[in-house]
Amino acid sequence: MLKIVLKFIPYLVALLCGLLIIPWVLGVPGNFTPRTQLGWTTGLIAMVVYLVLYQIAKSTAKFSSPNKTKPGTKIDSLLVIAACCVLPVMAFAAVLLVCE
């Protein structure tokens, strides 16, 4: 059960980041406080970095040679680790944006 959940975490985080990137880039209406600006910047950097890592991982897995050992398992495990790191950062950024 845990393997099934861990298998879908990178996809769900990529979906979350992909859906949130446009509203996040548009920003928070009103005046920025330093705390709000820190949350906005942290969230934006985390989303962009994760989406770039996700794209690199999926591209390298697609273009890998079928005759060699499959590097996809290492890439997928690194992607799961990256997704598990992005989730707390995004939660921290959302808390800074919501709680003023």
C-alpha positions in Angstrom: 0.0 0.0 0.0 2.8 2.4 0.9 4.5 1.7 -2.5 1.3 2.6 -4.3 1.0 5.8 -2.4 4.7 6.7 -3.0 4.3 6.0 -6.7 1.7 8.6 -7.1 3.1 11.4 -4.9 5.3 12.9 -7.6 2.4 13.1 -10.0 0.1 14.7 -7.5 2.7 17.2 -6.5 3.4 18.0 -10.1 -0.3 18.5 -10.7 -0.6 20.7 -7.6 2.4 22.8 -8.6 1.2 23.0 -12.2 -2.3 24.2 -11.2 -1.0 26.7 -8.6 1.8 28.3 -10.7 -0.4 30.8 -12.6 -2.3 32.1 -9.5 0.9 32.1 -7.6 2.7 34.2 -10.2 -0.2 36.6 -10.3 0.5 37.2 -6.7 -1.5 38.0 -3.6 -3.7 41.1 -3.8 -3.0 43.9 -1.4 0.1 45.2 0.1 2.9 42.8 0.7 4.4 42.5 4.2 7.9 41.0 4.4 6.4 37.8 5.8 3.9 37.5 2.9 6.6 38.3 0.4 8.8 35.6 1.9 6.0 33.0 1.6 5.2 34.0 -1.9 8.8 33.9 -3.0 9.5 30.6 -1.2 6.4 29.0 -2.8 7.2 30.2 -6.3 10.8 29.0 -6.1 9.7 25.6 -4.8 7.2 25.1 -7.5 9.5 26.1 -10.3 12.3 24.0 -9.1 10.1 20.9 -8.6 8.5 21.3 -12.0 12.0 21.5 -13.6 13.2 18.5 -11.7 10.0 16.6 -12.7 10.4 17.4 -16.4 14.1 16.4 -16.3 13.3 13.1 -14.6 10.5 12.3 -17.0 12.6 13.3 -20.0 15.6 11.2 -19.0 13.4 8.2 -18.2 11.8 8.4 -21.7 15.1 8.7 -23.6 17.0 6.0 -21.7 18.2 3.0 -23.6 16.1 -0.1 -23.2 19.2 -2.4 -23.3 21.0 -0.9 -20.3 19.9 -1.2 -16.7 16.9 0.8 -16.0 17.9 4.2 -14.4 14.3 5.0 -13.9 14.0 3.5 -10.5 16.7 5.8 -9.1 15.2 8.8 -10.9 11.8 7.9 -9.6 13.0 7.5 -6.1 14.8 10.9 -6.3 11.6 12.4 -7.6 9.7 11.0 -4.6 12.2 12.5 -2.3 12.0 15.9 -4.1 8.2 15.7 -3.9 8.3 14.9 -0.2 10.6 17.9 0.3 8.4 20.3 -1.7 5.3 19.5 0.2 6.5 21.0 3.6 8.0 24.0 1.8 4.7 24.7 0.0 2.8 24.2 3.3 5.2 26.7 5.0 4.7 29.2 2.2 0.9 28.8 2.3 0.9 29.4 6.1 3.0 32.6 5.6 0.6 33.8 3.0 -2.6 33.1 4.9 -1.5 34.0 8.5 -0.6 37.7 8.7 
